[in-house]
């Protein structure tokens, strides 16, 4: 197995990066969906 070549420190960093990217992706999706809802509401009001 190649896992032995990966040090615990590197594995920890990769895990943090993976979680960070996941959070950023979720936030992006939520913001884009929210902005779509806001723009639809604003266009209906106009």
HELIX and SHEET records of a PDB file:
HELIX    1   1 UNK A    2  UNK A    5  5                                   4    
HELIX    2   2 UNK A    8  UNK A   45  1                                  38    
END                                                                             
